[in-house]
Amino acid sequence: MDEHFFERDSVIVAVELLGARLLVAGVGGFIVETEAYRQDDEASHSYRGKTLANAAMFGAPAGIYVYRIYGLHWCLNVVCETGSAVLIRGLEPTCGIETMVERRRTMERQRLCAGPGNVCQALAVDGRMNGLSILMPPFSVELPAEPPPVAKSTRVGISKATERLWRFSVQGSSYLSKKR
């Protein structure tokens, strides 16, 4: 995998990242839930153009865009085409589970990485990683040998462009942030 994988429509990348193994410093699991955002999308942080806060979305493909939501939780996105990104909403934890349990202070495996804020807390992702590349340490991403069955639905927590079915999940996964 290289930056060309990400240099495409974020809707396509969001689907194709499902089932991929994502690790940060050896901690992580399989991506089971994503959301796509594009520059022409009113729900996207890039919709009104480049700012200091969203500059990473206008950076190189495979770049990391990390932002805080509600002033509390970090959210991990991977940059695709200019101004577009894929939000990582959920993982099925497989590596470094003890570390994730300690960071999240929960033993409930299905909740360790369910939701973008929980993903970041479990993987120790924060604003210092904004602008890094998902293709370089401490990140590691590996596509699945075979794509999993995919379900799609509306995105979570937005008030604009709510009709777009740009939330994707591994069908039947019990590690999702919200039921479809």
C-alpha positions in Angstrom: 0.0 0.0 0.0 1.2 3.5 -0.8 -0.1 7.0 -1.0 -1.8 6.2 -4.4 -4.3 4.0 -2.6 -5.5 7.1 -0.7 -5.3 9.5 -3.6 -8.9 8.6 -4.6 -12.5 9.4 -3.8 -12.9 9.1 0.0 -16.1 7.2 -0.5 -14.2 4.4 -2.3 -11.3 4.5 0.2 -13.7 4.3 3.2 -15.2 1.1 1.8 -11.8 -0.4 0.9 -10.3 0.3 4.4 -12.9 -2.0 6.0 -11.1 -5.1 7.3 -7.7 -3.5 7.1 -5.4 -3.9 10.2 -4.5 -0.5 11.7 -1.9 -0.3 14.4 -0.4 2.6 16.2 2.9 1.6 17.9 1.7 -2.0 17.8 -1.7 -1.4 19.3 -4.9 -1.7 17.3 -7.0 -4.0 15.3 -9.2 -4.4 12.2 -11.1 -1.4 10.9 -14.8 -2.2 11.1 -16.4 1.3 10.7 -15.6 4.4 8.6 -17.2 7.5 7.3 -16.3 9.4 4.1 -16.1 13.2 3.8 -15.3 15.2 0.6 -14.6 18.9 0.0 -18.0 19.4 -1.8 -19.7 17.9 1.3 -21.4 20.4 3.6 -20.7 18.1 6.6 -16.9 18.2 5.9 -14.5 20.4 7.8 -13.0 21.3 4.4 -16.2 22.5 2.8 -15.5 26.2 3.4 -11.8 25.9 2.3 -8.5 25.6 3.9 -7.9 27.0 7.4 -5.2 26.5 10.0 -7.4 24.0 11.8 -8.1 21.8 8.8 -4.9 22.3 6.8 -4.0 18.6 7.1 -7.0 17.8 4.9 -5.4 19.7 2.1 -2.0 17.8 2.6 -0.6 14.7 0.9 -2.8 11.6 0.5 -2.3 9.2 3.4 -1.8 12.1 5.8 -3.4 12.0 9.2 -6.0 14.7 10.1 -6.6 14.6 13.8 -9.1 17.0 15.4 -11.0 17.4 18.6 -14.8 17.1 18.8 -16.8 18.9 21.5 -13.4 19.9 23.0 -13.1 16.4 24.5 -12.4 13.6 22.0 -9.8 13.2 19.3 -10.9 11.9 15.9 -8.6 10.1 13.5 -9.0 10.7 9.7 -6.9 9.7 6.8 -6.5 12.2 3.9 -7.6 11.1 0.5 -8.0 13.5 -2.5 -7.4 17.1 -1.6 -9.9 18.3 1.0 -11.3 14.8 1.6 -10.8 12.2 4.3 -12.0 9.0 5.9 -12.9 9.1 9.6 -12.0 5.9 11.4 -15.1 5.2 13.5 -14.5 1.7 14.9 -12.0 -1.1 15.2 -12.2 -4.7 16.3 -9.3 -4.8 18.8 -6.7 -7.5 18.2 -3.3 -6.2 19.2 -2.3 -4.6 22.5 -5.6 -5.3 24.2 -4.2 -4.9 27.7 -2.8 -1.5 26.7 -6.2 -0.4 25.3 -8.0 -1.6 28.5 -5.6 0.5 30.6 -6.0 3.6 28.4 -9.8 3.3 28.1 -10.4 2.0 31.7 -12.9 -0.6 30.5 -12.7 -4.4 30.2 -15.6 -4.5 27.7 -13.8 -5.5 24.5 -16.6 -4.5 22.2 -16.5 -0.9 23.6 -12.7 -0.5 23.5 -12.6 1.0 20.0 -16.3 1.7 19.3 -16.6 5.3 18.2 -13.9 7.7 16.9 -13.1 9.2 20.3 -12.6 5.7 21.8 -10.4 4.6 18.9 -8.1 7.6 19.5 -8.0 7.0 23.3 -7.3 3.3 22.9 -4.6 3.9 20.3 -3.2 7.0 22.1 -3.8 9.2 19.0 -3.9 12.9 19.7 -3.3 16.3 18.0 0.5 15.8 18.0 -0.1 13.2 15.2 -1.9 15.7 13.0 -0.1 15.8 9.7 1.8 12.6 10.0 1.5 9.8 7.4 -0.5 6.6 8.1 2.2 4.9 6.0 5.0 5.7 8.5 5.7 4.7 12.1 4.1 4.8 14.6 1.3 3.9 12.2 0.9 0.6 10.3 -1.9 -0.3 8.0 -2.4 -3.5 6.0 -5.3 -4.2 3.7 -7.3 -7.5 4.1 -6.6 -10.4 1.8 -10.3 -10.4 1.0 -12.7 -7.6 1.5 -15.4 -8.1 4.1 -19.2 -7.8 3.4 -20.1 -4.1 3.7 -23.1 -2.3 5.1 -23.8 1.4 4.5 -25.9 3.9 6.3 -26.1 7.6 7.1 -23.3 9.3 9.0 -23.4 9.9 12.7 -23.5 13.3 14.5 -23.9 15.6 11.6 -26.6 18.1 10.7 -25.8 18.8 7.0 -25.7 16.4 4.1 -27.5 13.8 6.3 -29.0 11.9 3.4 -25.6 10.6 2.1 -25.0 7.0 2.8 -21.3 7.5 3.5 -21.0 5.5 6.8 -19.6 2.1 6.0 -19.2 -0.9 8.3 -18.3 -4.6 8.3 -21.7 -6.3 8.0 -22.5 -8.1 11.2 -19.6 -6.7 13.3 -20.3 -6.3 17.0 -17.6 -3.6 17.4 -19.5 -0.7 15.8 -20.0 2.7 17.5 -23.7 2.8 16.8 -26.2 0.3 15.4 -27.1 1.0 11.8 
